[in-house]
Amino acid sequence: MKVTRSTPDQLILTNTPWFIGITLVLFILCFVGAGLFMVSEGGEGILFGIFCALFGGGLGFGAFCVFVRRVQVILDRNSNSILIRRQSIFGYDAVEHELSNLSHAEVETTTSTRDRTTSKMHRPVLILEKGMSAGRHPIVEAYVSGRGAQRMVDAVNNWLPAREVDSDSQSA
């Protein structure tokens, strides 16, 4: 995820998974291409070629459907709104909350142990303390390793205090 706009009135966070999307498309093309090549060669490889194209291409397409989602979070002071947009191959979804209900953002962490190795995965979460949608609202559904979640939380939390400074300066 990255910050695509940060002004006093608007903060936009965007996650477009280009790397995984392109990787999965190449995976699909390799399996379908290899399968079609085997089919075009004829002989005993026809059935294996069809299997390779359908199974490998199908697995890649299924992974593409599950893992490739574009997420955009727009925090807008002028309209007092938080808009969370998610787009996948299946469609588009948008959820709107009131910005005045947003308390802060924080990192949600999960820990997994596998083969005596402990790994921590993170995701950024918006905390709404009041209103109809009070609670924890993940910006992205998946947990990831690295510092990306912390960077998004820092961007939101650093942007939020400007609201209090702006409203104080307007009342003076």
Secondary structure, 3 states (H helix, E strand, C coil): CEEEEECCCEEEEEECCHHHHHHHHHHHHHHHHHHHHHHHHCCCHHHHHHHHHHHHHHHHHHHHHHHCCEEEEEEECCCCEEEEEEEECCEEEEEEEEHHHEEEEEEEEEEEEECCEEEEEEEEEEEECCCCCCEEEECCCCCECCCHHHHHHHHHHHHCHHHHHHHHHHHC
